């Protein structure tokens, strides 16, 4: 017979093994439950962060779209006001790009 000083009771070796197995099973069950809760908390936090970032991205996309439209409107107005200058700039840019492309070949 063995004596467990932690809880102050005596028991046979078979009963001690059974209690140890039960304690291990209970501990593993508790660990699994805790891990599941932790996983749920991490998943929830990740979803919240993703939703926040998605909102920020949508705002930035909308702002960028508005800026692009403003720039395009200004450019269109300048081309209408000074078509000859716009044509000259376009030809010059095309010439420079063409020269750069032919040099690389």
HELIX and SHEET records of a PDB file:
HELIX    1   1 UNK A   13  UNK A   81  1                                  69    
HELIX    2   2 UNK A   83  UNK A  104  1                                  22    
SHEET    1   A 2 UNK A   2  UNK A   4  0                                        
SHEET    2   A 2 UNK A   9  UNK A  11 -1                                        
END                                                                             
